[in-house]
Amino acid sequence: MDNISKYKKSFSEALSIKEGLVTSKLEYNSIPEWDSIGHMSLIGALEDEFNILIDTDDIIDFSSFEKGKEILKKYKVDL
């Protein structure tokens, strides 16, 4: 499985949504599942999937699907 597929799967599983809802337009609080609790589940899933530790500032800045891709580049995760 390539990294973009792992990224989408992490969103789907952490937020308990269908993979079809995971699009480039997905933003924090744009769906009920991506609230503060869902956000921390997502961060944990991404850290586990890519074996990284995301800094607090990046967790706060992680506001959308696209922003997350930018942030993960800082951790050498190519999507």
N, C-alpha and C positions, 0 to 999 in steps of 0.2 A: 504494500500500500504506500502510495507516495505521500509526501508531507501535507499537501493541500487536502487530500482525502482524510488524513488523520486529523487535521485542523477542523474540518467540517464535522467529522464524527464526534470530536470532543464537544463541539457546540451542541450537537443533537443529543448526545447522551447526558451531558451535564445539565442541560436545560429541559430535558425530557420533551423534546419536540421532534417532529419529523424532519429528516434531512432536507426535504424540499423547502422548508422554511428558512434554512440557513443560506442566505444570499448576501451579496455585497452590500445590500441596503439595510441589513439587520443592525440595529443600534440598541444600546442599553436603554431599558424601560420602554422600548417600542412594542414589546410583547409582555404580557403578565409574567411569563416564566423567567424573563431576564430582569429580575429585581436584585436587591443587594445580596440575598442569599444565593440566588442563581448565579450571580456574578462570582462569588467566592467558590462555588462548585465548579464553575467554568475555569477559573484560574488554577484550581487544584488539578483538574483534568488535564489542562495544557501542560502544567509542570510535570505531571506523571508521564504523559504521552511523549514529551520531548526531553525529559530528564534535565530540566532546568529549574532555576529558582528565580521567580520574577520579583523585582524590586517593588517596594510599596508605591513609589511614585508612578511606576509603570502600571501597577494594578489600578490605581486611581485614574490614570490616563486612558485605560483600555475601555473606550466608549463605544466602539463599533467593530463589526467584522473586519472592515478595512483598516482601522486604526490598530487592531490587534495584529494584523499582518506586518505592519510597520514596526511595531514593538518587538515582535518575535525575531525580526531581522537583527536586532541588537544582541540577541542571544544565539546568533549563528544558525537560526532555523530558516531555511530557504523555502518559501511557499510559492 
